[in-house]
Amino acid sequence: MNFSVLILGSSAAIPTGERNPTSQLVKYHNQSFLIDCGEGTQMQIRKYAAKMGGIQHIFISHLHGDHYFGLIGLLSSFHLLGRDKALWIYGPAPLKEIIDVQLRASNTVLRFPLHFVETRTDTFHLLFEHERIRVFSFPLRHSLPVTGFLFREKPGKRKIIKERIEGLNIPPAYFRRIIEGEDFTDEQGKIYRNDYLTYPPPPPRSYAYCSDTAYDERIIPFIKGVDLLYHEATFGADMQEVARERLHSTTRDAASIAKKAEVKSLIIGHFSPRYEDVRGLVKEASEIFPYVQAVADGDVYFIG
């Protein structure tokens, strides 16, 4: 199953000619999840040929404008395009009031059902569950309440090795129990171990998104061992004091979190517009954690 992340925006608060404010589109099989929705997000969706109508869930990390100012425009476009399928928005409680005020001021009654789910900033929390994937939120440390998001695939079922079940006369109703991990005992009492009859499923995949945050080791248990971690790196290491004052992270902060959380790969973004060339930022991070890349608008990362 496809599991990927499309970077729609990779700048910090002020966009540049090459970088839009923060937004990402996570795709899992036939599900599309939008994370944050900075100004111009719907234009980026069109630019990179993503299917806007396929978005069913939108996750807003916090209420700094560069993470949600594109949301009202996106909702308006959904409405004008005649969308009729439901949309779920997950975000801080005041976001619902912001949406309601905007719709009321423009005398707009959306053509589609809009469901709002308030996020929590005090604990690791399950927000969404599907047959194959779960989405959790977890608290970050910034000047406003902020949540990160974890997309974690559920463990798959085992696959039967056809040539090893031939002639065993396994009742059809028993196959479900085998793929769920049970051994099989034939009529003579012989036991066929499950690991002989089946292949193990591939390891479940995971993606963690750490929006605006100061360095905070409390998030490590939430993101431990993920396949891909996005962590903001607004500043280079030489601006550590500025990062602390503004409750943002440096390149080395992001890399240190990745190393301590034992993630497989790290991508960094939310770059201050002062950095036209981010190769130096990657070099700084890679001195601590080697498997790091800097995101750019339009990049796609495949997980697993």
Secondary structure, 3 states (H helix, E strand, C coil): CCEEEEEEECECCCCCCCCCCCEEEEEECCEEEEECCCCCHHHHHHHCCCCHHHEEEEECCCCCHHHCCCHHHHHHHHHHCCCCCCEEEEECHHHHHHHHHHHHHCCCCCCCCEEEEECCCCCCEEEEECCCEEEEEEEECCCCCEEEEEEEECCCCCEECHHHHCCCCCCHHHHHHHHCCCCEECCCCCEECHHHHEECCCCCCEEEEECCCCCCHHHHHHHCCCCEEEEECCECHHHHHHHHHHCCCEHHHHHHHHHHCCCCEEEEECECCCCCCCHHHHHHHHCCCCCEEECCCCCEEECC
